[in-house]
Amino acid sequence: MNAKQVLDLIKEKGVRIVDLRFCDLVGVMQHFSVPAHEITKDTFEEGLGFDGSSIRGWKSIHESDMIVIPDPATAFLDPFTVHPTLVLICAVRDPVTHEDYRRYPRNVAQRAEAYVKSTGLADTAYFGPEVEFFVFDDVRYDQNSHSGYYFLDSEEGIWNSGREEGPNLAHKIRHKEGYFPVPPLDKLQDLRSEMLLTMEDIGVEMECQHHEVATAGQCEIDMRFDSLVRMADKVMTYKYVLKNVAQRHGKTVTFMPKPLFGDNGTGMHCHFSLWKGGKPLFAGDEYGGLSEMALHAIGGILKHARALNALTNPTTNSYKRLVPGFEAPINLAYSSRNRSASIRIPMLSASPRLKRMEIRFPDPSCNPYLAFAALAMAGLDGILNKTNPGKPLDKDIYDLPPEELKKVPRASGSLDEALDALEKDHAFLLKGDVFTEDLIQTWIEYKRTREVDAMRIRPHPYEFFLYFDM
C-alpha cells in the first residue's frame, strides 16, 4: 500500500484507532495508538512525536524526543482488538536532524538493504526464517533474594502421563519424539492452523505448520521468504499474532531458545540468498549446486560466526541450546545434508530459484532486524574478499574421532564469549555505515550489564542440589 491507499482503507473499514509500532534495541515491539483522524497524508512524511527516553538502549532523558514515520507498506488490520484498529510499523527519526535514528534496529536493516545494492553485486537479500516456539498451558517463575524457581506445564508433556486429569487419556509426547505424530498425540493442530490462517488473513503468505521435535508443545509455522526488512517486519508480526492467538485459547507462547532441560531447544534456521534483476545468484556448478559467490558468502558467515552469535543468539539462554546432543548446529562447517553443521545446503530441488544456504545457529530470541542485517553483511564480506569456506563436512560430526573433531571450529559457548568475539570482530558490520560503533558498543554494554552480569551474580537452583551439603 501507499499513503493514499492506507487512508482509503481507514475509511472503508471504519478504522477508529491507528496503532504505531517500532522495535526496541533488544527486539520487543513497542507501540502507541492515536485516533484514526490524526493520520493524514502529511503523517507519512512528517511523522508523529513520542518520548524515546524509556525505550531500552535508546536515547537518554535529556534528548528524548523522537519521531515515528509510518510505513504504509506494513499496514494491516489488527485481528485482536475490540475497536477497529489499523497497525503501521514505523521508521524512527531524530526531530532535530531529521535523520534516521542510528540505534533503531529497523533503520539498520534498511541501511543493510541499501548496502547490498551499493555493492553492485546484488539488489535483493532474501531471508526465509523457520521460527520455532513452545506452547505451554501454565508458566510460573520468580527470582528474589531468598528463592528462585520456574514451573512449566503442558497438556502434551510426558511428565503429565500420570497426572489426574479426570480422566487422563494419555497420548503424551515423549522427549525428542514430537516430529510429526498425528492427533491425538499432537494436540495443537487446530491452534497452529488458526495461527497460520490469522497470518494469511492479515496478508502474510504462509507455507506450512507442524509439530516440532520436543515434547510439550514445540511447534513451527513457516512463512514464505521475503526481502530483508519485510521479512524482519513479518517475524515481529508473527510473534504478535502467535502470542495473541494462544492467549485467546488460554495458552501461552514463548520464543525462549531452551525452556526445557533434556529436550530439543528452539531455533530459527535462516534461509538466505542474493538476487539481482530477478535472477538468483547462488545457483551454479560448485558444491551442492551452488555458485562460487554462494561459497564465498558461506565463507564470510563462517569466518564471522562467533561474532554473529552475539546478534543471532543474543541471550544467556541461547547457549543452553547450543550444546552437543540435541541437533544443535554448534560446528562451524557447511554440508549439503548434515544437520549438525551450522550451514546446510538444502537439496530438495535442483531449481536455480531455490538454491540458497540454510544458516542453522540463529534462534528466535534475536532481534530479526539486527540478525538479518548482520548475516547479510557477513555474507557480503565473504563475497567481496573471496573468502574460502574450506571443504564441506559431510560426515556425522558427532561420530568423528576426537582428533578430527578438534579441527572443526565451534560457535561461541556463551553469551559472554559471543560478546567478546563481537568486540574484536565487527569491522565488517560498519561498512556502508550499516551498523555504527555506537550501536555495537551500546549492544555489548547492555547485554553484559543487564544479562551476563545479572545471571552471574544470582544463585542457580541446581547449585543447591550440587553444593548445599558440602
C-alpha positions as a printed NumPy array, in Angstrom:
array([[  0.   ,   0.   ,   0.   ],
       [  0.905,   3.655,  -0.366],
       [ -0.259,   6.502,   1.899],
       [ -3.423,   7.194,  -0.106],
       [ -4.433,   3.528,  -0.071],
       [ -3.951,   3.383,   3.7  ],
       [ -6.166,   6.453,   4.189],
       [ -8.786,   4.91 ,   1.887],
       [ -8.62 ,   1.66 ,   3.881],
       [ -9.183,   3.548,   7.126],
       [-12.407,   4.995,   5.69 ],
       [-13.535,   1.771,   4.004],
       [-13.102,  -0.402,   7.108],
       [-14.31 ,   2.178,   9.612],
       [-10.975,   2.172,  11.442],
       [-11.181,   4.071,  14.749],
       [ -7.635,   3.566,  16.083],
       [ -4.226,   3.519,  14.38 ],
       [ -1.522,   1.619,  16.255],
       [  2.021,   2.848,  15.558],
       [  4.734,   0.246,  16.216],
       [  8.503,   0.217,  16.459],
       [ 11.063,  -2.277,  17.764],
       [ 13.356,  -1.598,  20.725],
       [ 17.05 ,  -2.48 ,  20.654],
       [ 16.581,  -5.891,  22.274],
       [ 13.846,  -6.974,  19.83 ],
       [ 10.496,  -6.371,  21.535],
       [  7.826,  -4.473,  19.601],
       [  6.613,  -1.247,  21.246],
       [  3.541,   0.832,  20.334],
       [  1.295,   3.775,  20.949],
       [ -2.122,   4.466,  19.437],
       [ -3.863,   7.551,  18.056],
       [ -7.417,   8.225,  16.85 ],
       [ -7.705,   7.47 ,  13.145],
       [ -8.473,  11.134,  12.352],
       [ -4.921,  12.034,  13.477],
       [ -3.491,  10.167,  10.481],
       [ -3.301,  12.32 ,   7.368],
       [ -1.229,  12.367,   4.207],
       [  1.308,  14.589,   5.985],
       [  1.782,  11.999,   8.737],
       [  3.574,   9.713,   6.287],
       [  6.14 ,  12.467,   5.607],
       [  6.333,  14.493,   8.812],
       [  5.539,  11.764,  11.339],
       [  4.332,  11.953,  14.924],
       [  6.378,  12.683,  18.044],
       [  6.92 ,  10.459,  21.102],
       [  9.261,  10.127,  24.089],
       [ 12.1  ,   7.692,  23.366],
       [ 13.925,   8.015,  26.7  ],
       [ 12.386,   4.9  ,  28.26 ],
       [ 12.952,   2.593,  25.258],
       [ 15.685,   0.05 ,  26.031],
       [ 19.041,   1.006,  24.53 ],
       [ 17.803,   4.316,  23.087],
       [ 18.01 ,   8.   ,  23.986],
       [ 18.914,   9.45 ,  27.374],
       [ 16.397,  11.616,  29.22 ],
       [ 17.932,  14.919,  28.085],
       [ 17.475,  14.084,  24.386],
       [ 14.301,  12.037,  24.469],
       [ 12.108,  13.478,  21.688],
       [ 11.755,  11.19 ,  18.662],
       [  9.552,  10.995,  15.559],
       [  7.87 ,   7.923,  14.052],
       [  7.233,   7.845,  10.289],
       [  4.617,   5.181,   9.406],
       [  5.496,   2.838,   6.543],
       [  2.257,   2.383,   4.547],
       [  3.516,  -0.907,   3.077],
       [  3.273,  -2.515,   6.525],
       [ -0.416,  -1.776,   7.15 ],
       [ -2.736,  -4.493,   8.413],
       [ -5.988,  -4.64 ,  10.367],
       [ -5.375,  -5.899,  13.897],
       [ -7.35 ,  -9.164,  14.333],
       [ -7.371,  -8.985,  18.158],
       [ -8.676,  -5.544,  19.144],
       [-12.254,  -4.732,  20.156],
       [-12.263,  -1.426,  18.276],
       [-11.322,  -1.439,  14.54 ],
       [ -7.566,  -0.855,  14.593],
       [ -5.01 ,  -0.443,  11.829],
       [ -1.38 ,  -1.342,  12.556],
       [  1.535,   0.522,  10.953],
       [  5.223,  -0.296,  11.539],
       [  7.295,   2.877,  11.564],
       [ 10.697,   4.341,  10.85 ],
       [ 12.212,   6.424,  13.667],
       [ 13.926,   9.779,  13.098],
       [ 15.676,  12.412,  15.147],
       [ 13.433,  15.528,  15.337],
       [ 16.388,  17.936,  15.18 ],
       [ 18.482,  16.484,  12.346],
       [ 15.537,  14.711,  10.623],
       [ 17.927,  11.803,  10.011],
       [ 17.096,   8.159,  10.644],
       [ 17.912,   7.295,  14.26 ],
       [ 21.073,   5.188,  14.147],
       [ 20.194,   2.898,  17.05 ],
       [ 16.766,   1.963,  15.698],
       [ 17.038,  -1.671,  14.523],
       [ 14.706,  -1.332,  11.534],
       [ 16.756,   1.582,  10.236],
       [ 19.84 ,  -0.664,  10.483],
       [ 18.076,  -3.301,   8.369],
       [ 17.139,  -0.678,   5.777],
       [ 20.756,   0.511,   5.601],
       [ 21.822,  -3.128,   5.085],
       [ 19.449,  -3.41 ,   2.123],
       [ 20.883,  -0.178,   0.691],
       [ 24.415,  -1.512,   1.158],
       [ 23.558,  -4.714,  -0.737],
       [ 22.54 ,  -2.58 ,  -3.727],
       [ 25.509,  -0.219,  -3.402],
       [ 27.999,  -3.077,  -3.864],
       [ 26.6  ,  -3.781,  -7.341],
       [ 26.752,  -7.498,  -6.515],
       [ 23.029,  -7.92 ,  -5.903],
       [ 19.873,  -5.886,  -5.449],
       [ 17.927,  -8.09 ,  -3.019],
       [ 18.794, -10.186,   0.023],
       [ 16.099, -12.764,   0.682],
       [ 15.53 , -14.407,   4.071],
       [ 13.242, -17.279,   4.975],
       [ 13.387, -17.981,   8.722],
       [ 11.935, -21.153,  10.233],
       [ 10.665, -19.71 ,  13.51 ],
       [ 10.102, -22.339,  16.199],
       [  8.323, -21.826,  19.517],
       [  6.79 , -23.623,  22.514],
       [  3.139, -23.58 ,  23.569],
       [  2.557, -24.047,  27.316],
       [ -0.589, -24.22 ,  29.428],
       [  0.828, -22.779,  32.638],
       [  4.033, -20.823,  33.322],
       [  5.271, -19.555,  36.67 ],
       [  8.675, -18.152,  37.603],
       [ 10.307, -15.866,  40.135],
       [ 13.714, -14.873,  41.499],
       [ 14.321, -12.849,  44.636],
       [ 16.812, -12.659,  47.491],
       [ 15.708, -15.915,  49.116],
       [ 14.111, -18.044,  46.356],
       [ 14.204, -18.81 ,  42.67 ],
       [ 12.21 , -21.202,  40.514],
       [ 10.372, -21.82 ,  37.255],
       [  7.451, -24.131,  36.547],
       [  6.16 , -25.109,  33.104],
       [  3.119, -27.211,  32.304],
       [  1.726, -28.611,  29.07 ],
       [ -1.144, -30.93 ,  28.241],
       [  1.268, -32.715,  25.868],
       [  4.131, -33.051,  28.366],
       [  5.328, -36.598,  29.048],
       [  5.702, -35.657,  32.724],
       [  1.878, -35.427,  32.85 ],
       [  1.361, -39.08 ,  31.882],
       [  0.427, -39.971,  35.479],
       [ -1.498, -36.852,  36.431],
       [ -5.163, -36.979,  37.464],
       [ -6.959, -35.16 ,  34.634],
       [-10.452, -36.583,  35.1  ],
       [ -9.822, -38.644,  33.003],
       [ -6.194, -38.73 ,  31.809],
       [ -6.449, -40.003,  28.226],
       [ -2.674, -40.488,  27.896],
       [ -1.219, -39.764,  24.425],
       [  1.674, -37.684,  25.804],
       [  4.657, -36.935,  23.568],
       [  7.937, -38.416,  24.799],
       [ 11.123, -36.335,  24.797],
       [ 12.528, -35.881,  21.281],
       [  9.524, -37.688,  19.696],
       [  7.345, -34.756,  18.672],
       [  8.199, -34.852,  14.941],
       [  5.45 , -35.438,  13.333],
       [  2.831, -37.593,  15.148],
       [ -0.813, -37.023,  14.206],
       [ -3.539, -36.22 ,  16.766],
       [ -4.338, -37.185,  19.475],
       [ -0.609, -37.094,  20.309],
       [ -0.402, -33.748,  18.526],
       [ -2.962, -31.715,  20.445],
       [ -2.148, -28.376,  18.811],
       [ -3.195, -28.943,  15.194],
       [ -6.202, -26.607,  15.321],
       [ -4.31 , -23.959,  17.287],
       [ -1.464, -23.88 ,  14.75 ],
       [ -3.946, -23.762,  11.867],
       [ -5.673, -20.77 ,  13.469],
       [ -2.293, -19.069,  13.852],
       [ -1.402, -19.763,  10.215],
       [ -4.769, -18.603,   8.878],
       [ -4.687, -15.435,  11.009],
       [ -1.314, -14.586,   9.474],
       [ -2.721, -15.143,   5.999],
       [ -5.779, -13.001,   6.85 ],
       [ -3.502, -10.027,   7.55 ],
       [ -1.588, -10.52 ,   4.312],
       [  1.421, -12.694,   5.188],
       [  1.981, -15.578,   2.771],
       [  2.397, -18.827,   4.71 ],
       [  3.817, -22.202,   3.705],
       [  3.199, -24.891,   6.35 ],
       [  2.726, -25.716,  10.028],
       [  3.739, -28.739,  12.093],
       [  4.739, -30.049,  15.499],
       [  8.46 , -29.964,  16.255],
       [ 10.809, -32.498,  17.844],
       [ 10.447, -31.669,  21.537],
       [  7.64 , -32.707,  23.823],
       [  5.261, -30.206,  25.428],
       [  4.086, -28.149,  22.505],
       [  7.151, -27.349,  20.432],
       [  5.904, -26.118,  17.045],
       [  6.923, -24.455,  13.802],
       [  4.881, -22.372,  11.346],
       [  6.713, -21.244,   8.219],
       [  6.331, -18.032,   6.25 ],
       [  7.291, -17.64 ,   2.608],
       [ 10.667, -15.935,   2.17 ],
       [ 10.851, -12.178,   1.568],
       [ 13.356,  -9.33 ,   1.346],
       [ 15.4  ,  -8.463,   4.431],
       [ 13.35 ,  -5.643,   6.008],
       [  9.961,  -7.06 ,   5.013],
       [ 10.892, -10.443,   6.458],
       [ 12.017,  -8.884,   9.731],
       [  8.703,  -6.982,   9.875],
       [  6.902, -10.284,   9.366],
       [  8.843, -12.032,  12.139],
       [  7.79 ,  -9.294,  14.576],
       [  4.171,  -9.604,  13.404],
       [  4.407, -13.426,  13.612],
       [  5.375, -13.21 ,  17.284],
       [  2.493, -10.808,  17.965],
       [ -0.091, -12.986,  16.204],
       [  1.032, -16.301,  17.711],
       [  1.12 , -14.966,  21.271],
       [ -2.339, -13.434,  20.953],
       [ -3.96 , -16.471,  19.315],
       [ -2.551, -18.623,  22.118],
       [ -3.783, -16.168,  24.765],
       [ -7.242, -16.344,  23.218],
       [ -7.239, -20.088,  23.946],
       [ -5.869, -19.872,  27.487],
       [ -2.356, -20.882,  26.408],
       [  0.946, -19.058,  26.122],
       [  3.728, -18.995,  23.516],
       [  7.425, -18.485,  24.187],
       [ 10.304, -17.983,  21.751],
       [ 12.839, -18.677,  24.516],
       [ 15.528, -20.911,  22.949],
       [ 15.785, -23.559,  25.701],
       [ 12.866, -23.64 ,  28.147],
       [ 13.067, -27.417,  28.772],
       [ 16.017, -29.327,  30.202],
       [ 16.766, -32.619,  28.454],
       [ 14.879, -31.915,  25.233],
       [ 15.436, -30.035,  21.996],
       [ 15.62 , -26.271,  22.059],
       [ 14.032, -23.734,  19.758],
       [ 15.921, -22.447,  16.728],
       [ 15.305, -20.105,  13.836],
       [ 17.068, -21.594,  10.834],
       [ 17.513, -18.802,   8.275],
       [ 17.416, -19.495,   4.543],
       [ 19.467, -16.81 ,   2.781],
       [ 20.098, -15.958,  -0.858],
       [ 21.067, -12.988,  -3.019],
       [ 19.326, -11.995,  -6.244],
       [ 19.866,  -9.388,  -8.973],
       [ 17.434,  -8.3  , -11.663],
       [ 15.031, -11.057, -10.66 ],
       [ 17.669, -13.775, -11.068],
       [ 19.138, -15.968,  -8.291],
       [ 22.884, -15.57 ,  -7.738],
       [ 23.541, -18.583,  -5.511],
       [ 22.908, -21.278,  -8.16 ],
       [ 25.878, -22.749, -10.015],
       [ 28.095, -25.74 , -10.702],
       [ 30.034, -25.81 ,  -7.439],
       [ 29.407, -27.98 ,  -4.371],
       [ 25.708, -28.623,  -3.711],
       [ 24.705, -26.851,  -6.92 ],
       [ 25.923, -23.523,  -5.559],
       [ 27.749, -20.702,  -7.301],
       [ 31.226, -19.506,  -6.364],
       [ 29.547, -16.381,  -4.948],
       [ 27.444, -18.516,  -2.61 ],
       [ 30.505, -20.419,  -1.359],
       [ 32.288, -17.142,  -0.655],
       [ 29.218, -15.922,   1.222],
       [ 29.324, -19.115,   3.304],
       [ 32.999, -18.417,   3.938],
       [ 32.162, -14.951,   5.243],
       [ 29.453, -16.194,   7.588],
       [ 31.653, -18.984,   8.96 ],
       [ 34.561, -16.557,   9.405],
       [ 32.446, -14.147,  11.457],
       [ 30.118, -16.711,  13.067],
       [ 31.356, -16.332,  16.648],
       [ 30.787, -12.567,  16.464],
       [ 27.453, -13.074,  14.703],
       [ 26.35 , -15.236,  17.653],
       [ 26.131, -12.063,  19.765],
       [ 23.326, -10.862,  17.467],
       [ 21.757, -14.108,  16.228],
       [ 21.897, -15.87 ,  19.636],
       [ 21.743, -12.876,  21.964],
       [ 20.558, -14.351,  25.278],
       [ 22.258, -16.356,  28.013],
       [ 19.554, -18.981,  27.411],
       [ 20.612, -19.263,  23.738],
       [ 23.702, -21.187,  24.823],
       [ 21.671, -23.777,  26.709],
       [ 20.51 , -24.768,  23.196],
       [ 23.915, -24.6  ,  21.508],
       [ 25.255, -27.773,  23.118],
       [ 26.019, -31.231,  21.647],
       [ 23.329, -33.905,  21.508],
       [ 20.15 , -32.003,  20.603],
       [ 20.662, -31.437,  16.837],
       [ 22.386, -28.195,  17.816],
       [ 24.363, -26.622,  14.936],
       [ 27.415, -25.729,  17.025],
       [ 30.019, -26.823,  14.467],
       [ 31.168, -24.078,  12.116],
       [ 31.111, -26.068,   8.911],
       [ 28.85 , -26.457,   5.872],
       [ 27.261, -29.511,   4.314],
       [ 24.609, -30.462,   1.776],
       [ 22.885, -32.892,   4.139],
       [ 24.461, -32.865,   7.593],
       [ 22.112, -31.083,  10.001],
       [ 24.744, -30.834,  12.715],
       [ 26.674, -28.369,  10.533],
       [ 25.965, -24.696,  11.143],
       [ 25.254, -24.094,   7.437],
       [ 23.325, -26.595,   5.346],
       [ 22.665, -26.588,   1.602],
       [ 19.052, -27.75 ,   1.062],
       [ 18.94 , -30.414,  -1.67 ],
       [ 15.164, -30.707,  -2.119],
       [ 15.216, -29.212,  -5.626],
       [ 17.663, -28.53 ,  -8.452],
       [ 15.79 , -25.361,  -9.442],
       [ 18.17 , -22.352,  -9.523],
       [ 15.439, -20.253,  -7.883],
       [ 15.529, -22.491,  -4.8  ],
       [ 19.305, -22.51 ,  -4.323],
       [ 20.18 , -20.939,  -1.005],
       [ 22.014, -21.631,   2.225],
       [ 20.315, -22.533,   5.498],
       [ 22.087, -20.883,   8.441],
       [ 21.149, -23.062,  11.396],
       [ 22.587, -21.419,  14.501],
       [ 20.239, -18.375,  14.918],
       [ 17.36 , -18.571,  17.373],
       [ 14.111, -16.568,  17.694],
       [ 15.214, -14.627,  20.78 ],
       [ 17.165, -12.408,  18.37 ],
       [ 16.137,  -9.023,  17.055],
       [ 15.412, -10.027,  13.422],
       [ 16.303,  -6.588,  12.03 ],
       [ 19.807,  -6.778,  13.515],
       [ 20.279, -10.517,  12.928],
       [ 19.306, -10.479,   9.241],
       [ 21.353,  -7.322,   8.632],
       [ 24.423,  -8.869,  10.3  ],
       [ 24.118, -12.147,   8.359],
       [ 23.814, -10.243,   5.068],
       [ 26.865,  -8.125,   5.941],
       [ 28.928, -11.22 ,   6.799],
       [ 27.898, -12.89 ,   3.544],
       [ 28.783,  -9.797,   1.515],
       [ 32.118,  -9.53 ,   3.325],
       [ 32.891, -13.08 ,   2.263],
       [ 31.954, -12.353,  -1.353],
       [ 33.956,  -9.123,  -1.556],
       [ 37.027, -10.81 ,  -0.025],
       [ 36.517, -14.128,  -1.839],
       [ 36.656, -15.967,   1.472],
       [ 37.289, -19.698,   1.091],
       [ 34.81 , -21.677,   3.224],
       [ 37.1  , -24.714,   3.293],
       [ 35.946, -28.224,   2.492],
       [ 32.371, -29.327,   3.261],
       [ 31.846, -31.693,   6.162],
       [ 29.527, -34.479,   5.059],
       [ 30.276, -36.908,   7.881],
       [ 28.244, -37.284,  11.066],
       [ 30.096, -34.706,  13.134],
       [ 29.082, -36.287,  16.442],
       [ 30.688, -39.606,  15.4  ],
       [ 34.027, -38.059,  14.442],
       [ 37.083, -39.261,  16.406],
       [ 38.314, -36.666,  18.933],
       [ 41.425, -35.759,  16.934],
       [ 39.301, -34.977,  13.878],
       [ 36.604, -33.136,  15.853],
       [ 39.218, -30.788,  17.334],
       [ 39.836, -29.423,  13.852],
       [ 36.204, -28.302,  13.462],
       [ 35.715, -24.803,  14.915],
       [ 32.691, -24.231,  17.146],
       [ 30.192, -21.472,  17.729],
       [ 30.526, -19.328,  20.837],
       [ 29.859, -21.299,  24.001],
       [ 28.239, -18.49 ,  25.984],
       [ 26.845, -15.009,  25.512],
       [ 29.971, -13.661,  27.227],
       [ 32.163, -15.393,  24.612],
       [ 29.996, -14.099,  21.783],
       [ 30.164, -10.512,  23.055],
       [ 33.96 , -10.778,  23.32 ],
       [ 34.057, -12.03 ,  19.726],
       [ 31.817,  -9.181,  18.54 ],
       [ 34.013,  -6.644,  20.329],
       [ 37.061,  -7.919,  18.432],
       [ 35.373,  -8.638,  15.097],
       [ 32.8  ,  -6.086,  13.912],
       [ 34.557,  -4.047,  11.209],
       [ 32.531,  -5.933,   8.575],
       [ 29.32 ,  -4.597,  10.165],
       [ 30.467,  -0.961,   9.923],
       [ 30.794,  -0.97 ,   6.123],
       [ 28.347,   1.349,   4.385],
       [ 27.504,   2.833,   7.825],
       [ 25.045,  -0.048,   8.282],
       [ 25.931,  -0.624,  11.928],
       [ 27.695,   2.091,  13.893],
       [ 30.386,   1.849,  16.528],
       [ 27.948,   3.47 ,  18.968],
       [ 25.31 ,   0.803,  18.296],
       [ 27.784,  -2.078,  18.65 ],
       [ 29.176,  -0.744,  21.931],
       [ 25.682,   0.003,  23.272],
       [ 24.621,  -3.567,  22.444],
       [ 27.689,  -5.089,  24.129],
       [ 27.343,  -2.944,  27.248],
       [ 23.599,  -3.587,  27.554],
       [ 23.973,  -7.349,  27.184],
       [ 26.882,  -7.578,  29.605],
       [ 25.361,  -5.474,  32.376],
       [ 21.678,  -6.415,  32.053],
       [ 22.037, -10.112,  31.205],
       [ 25.503, -11.689,  31.546],
       [ 26.407, -10.   ,  34.847],
       [ 22.846, -10.248,  36.14 ],
       [ 22.915, -14.037,  35.64 ],
       [ 26.426, -14.387,  37.033],
       [ 25.576, -12.949,  40.468],
       [ 22.417, -14.993,  41.107],
       [ 22.415, -18.46 ,  42.734],
       [ 21.012, -21.161,  40.446],
       [ 18.532, -23.721,  41.87 ],
       [ 20.729, -26.596,  40.697],
       [ 23.638, -25.216,  42.722],
       [ 21.686, -26.129,  45.842],
       [ 21.446, -29.722,  44.568],
       [ 25.192, -29.764,  43.905],
       [ 26.614, -27.874,  46.845],
       [ 24.218, -27.422,  49.782],
       [ 25.646, -30.369,  51.729],
       [ 29.287, -29.524,  51.07 ]])
